């Protein structure tokens, strides 16, 4: 499904979503991060420092908890991510790459943490009218 929105209304749209991860500028670098109205949204930047895929692959996460009680070890499972979020401003070629990641991480054996994040996340892509650079390969991914 495709919708068009005037650039002057983008901040209003983002404010209505709740948690938003978008390309923002901090310390003269543009990267995907938690957006707020105080942040500088940069939809004009072709390449961010890190990929939008980082929203689904945190730097670290707990996958099991251990608790020692005397000589006994109690093992617990942390809760999986369940906070809805919008990943906004993803280039179309990056958005298409999620199909490849889904085939890997959602096939047996399913990565349940990746699956939980994919179920919570809504990806809103940013389409290019034409390849922006000669190094762009968006046409390769259809």
N, C-alpha and C positions, 0 to 999 in steps of 0.2 A: 504494500500500500504506500502511496506517495502523497505527501502534502507539501504545499509551498507556504513559506512564511517570510514576511519582510524582516530584514536583518535588525531593524529598529525594535522589533517585538521579541527577539530571541531571549533576552533576559527575563521578560515576563513569562515566557513559556518555561524556561528552566526553573524559575521560582515556583512554578506549579507542580513540579515533579517530585519534590522531596529530596532524597539524596541524589546528587548528580556528580558524575565524574566527567570532566571535560578538559580540553587543552587550555591550560592557563599559564600565564607568564609570572614567574617568580625569579628574582635574582638574575634577570636577563636571560633566562632559559624558559623554553616552552615545553611543558610536560603534562601528561594527563594527571589530574589531581582533583580533590574535592572542590567543587565550585560553590561559591557564594556570591551574592551581589557585589561584594567588595573586591572580588578577584578580577583580574584582567583576562577576559575570554579572548582567545586567539584562534579564530577559525580560519585565518588567512595563512597560517603556517603549514607548509606541506609536511614537514618531518619533525616530529617531537623527539625529545631526548630518549624517552622510552616508549615502547609500543602500547597501544590501547589494550593489548592482550594482558597486560599486567593486572588489570581489574579482575581477571579470572585466575591469576597465578600470583598470590602474595609472596613477598620475599621470604617469609617464614610463617608457619602456623602449627598449632598443636594438633596432633592426630591421635594422641593417647595420653592419659594421665596416670601416673604411678603414685601410690601412697604406701609408705612403709608403716606397718603396725606390728611392732615387735619383729618376729621373723616372717611375718606374712606380708605379702605384697598385694595391695588392692589395685586393680586396673580399671580405669574408667575411660569412657569415650566422651570427648568434648562435644558440645552441640555444633551441628553444621551451620554454616552461614544461612541466615534466613531474612536478612534485611533487604527489601527491594531497593534497586538503584537503577539509574539511567546512565548508560555510557554514551555520551553525546559528542558528536563531531568526529566520528571515526571515518576515515577515508574509505571509500567503497572497496578498494583493493584489500585493506585490512579487514573490513567487515566480511569479505568473501573468505578470508583465511580462517574464520571461525568454523566454516564447514569442514576444513581439513582437521582442525583441532577436535571438533566434535567426533569425527570418525575415529580418532585415536583414543580420546579420553572417555567417550560414552559407549565404546564397544567393550565386550567382555575382556577382561574384568573392568567394570565401570569405576572410574575415579569419582567416588561419591562427593568429594569436596568440590571438584570442578563442576559436577552435575548440579550441586546445590547453588553454586554461584551463577551458572547459566540459567537456572530456573528463576533466580531472583533478578537477573539483569535484563534490561531492555536496551538493545543497541540501536542508536539513531545515527545513521551514516550521513556523511557529507559528500554529495556527488560533485564530481568535476565535470564541467561541460566538455572538456577535452584534456588529454594528458598535459599536465602542467610543465613537465620537464621531459627532455629526451630520454632520461633514465627511468621514467615511469613505465610500469609494466601492467597497468590496470586492464588493458585489453586482453592480456594473457588469461586473466581470470574471468572474463566475460562480464 
